[in-house]
């Protein structure tokens, strides 16, 4: 099978824009309880950039990719949840121990033995991928393969982040960054909180994400650092920059909550002033991974709304180019590698 492999991390994708090597590998064989998935599409995520640039340490060499949509090609011994030819999705959560106190409480995303797809085990930047049948999900028929791919991480973890805000209908929500995740969060919030206003902050006024937010009907769109029409009650930060946390807290209403939805910041969060940033019973909450429950709840909701992901497709051979485009903010919404169908 063809696969894009990361053999070593780089300091910066800008300095080393081709970190992935396209190679031929044997097709893996499913073990007990596993399924072999013929990959049709795989979403591109900022977590992939974190792995490439070493902010998150993958098990090298590794096939990246954790937003995988494909068809079941082969069943391993004792695998019975799916049949050959079924369309399934694979998300960031590759496995959890199932026995620790976090798993027993339903918080498998916090399991200390959590393993990430495309980080601790090979992912979907390839023609085939392996997964335990217990960590695969049926894909709603409403979505094409490419439309479904970003739902498995950008959508599911955005759904988790929105729940963690504790938002109620009528409150104002701020979205910092309007890429793969927040453009889906926007659609969820519009459905769940119809009487709420949504403010969107992007890198620059008039940039492509900002234009997308305006087209989708955001109540106000500005650049990070701009003063919004009024303070907001809840905020979600998906940006890679630490200073955004300070800015978001400045405009957060007393008693409000900021949820930071990214695995690693590329720049540090600088020292904050207590009076300007934290006073007023403001809260900061982070997101760590996703659980299977998040994915299982979100996929049917996405079909019901229905979510309409904005996608830009690339071929498997263009994976390096796609990652650099993501880092530079060169496309709107979510990037997707089309593995089959070309």
C-alpha positions, 0 to 999 in steps of 0.5 A: 500500500502507499503511505505518507510516513513521518520518519523524523520531526522537524523544527519548522514546517516552513524550514522543512516543507516536505517531512513526509515520505511517500513509500510502499508498505505491506498491507497490515493484517487484522488481529483478533477484534480488529478490522482492516479499513480501505481508506477513502478520505482522511482529514488534515488536522493541526495535531498533525502539525504538532506531531511533525514539529515535535510539540506532540511526540509521536511514535516514529516512524508513523503514518499520520492521520486520525480523521479516517473514512473508508470501507471495511476490507477484512475482518480479523478473528472474532470481529463481528460488529461490522461486515465487509464493505461497511463504511466506517470512521476512525477518530483520534481515540485509538484505544484506552485501557478501559480499567483505570478510574478515568475510564470507569468514570466514562472519561476515557479521553483522560486515560493515562494509557490513551493512544492516539490514531496517527500518533501512537499507532499508524493512521490514515495517510495511507491506503489502508488502516487498522483499528479495533472494531470497538473504536470504529463508527458507522458513518451517516449516509448523508455525508460523502467520504470527504464531508465525513472526514472532518467530523471525526475530529474537528467536529467531534472535539468541537462538539466536546468543546462547546459542551464544556463551555456550559453555554445556555441559549441566549448567551453570547459565544466567541470563536477564536479561529474559524478553521476546521473545528470552529466552522463546524462548532458555529453550525452546532451552536446555531442549532442548539442555541438559536437565540444566541449571538456568535462573534468570530475572530480570525487572523486578519480582517477580510481573510478567507476564514473571516469571509467564510464566517460572514457568509455563514451568518456570524453576528460579528466578525473581526480580527484577534485583538479587535474589540467586540460589540460587547463582552461575551459569556463563553469562548472557544479558542482553536488558535495555535497562539498563546497570546490569544488566551490573554486577549480572549479573557480580556473580553470575557464577561464576569462568570464566563468560561474560555475553553482552549481547544487545541493540543499544543500552543505553538507560542507560550501563554505570557504572564497575565494580569489578574485584574484584567484577565482573571478577576471576576470569577472567570474560568479557563478549561482545556480540552484533552482528547475525545471519547468514543461517546463524543463521536457516537453522540456527534455523528447522528447530530451532525446528520440531523442538523445537517452540518455542511463542512467546507472542505478543500481536497488534496491527493495523497501525493500532495500531503506535504503541500496540504500541511503547509497550506494548513499552517499558512491558513491558505484554505477555508474550513477543513483540508481532506486527503482523498486516498481512493477515487482518483 
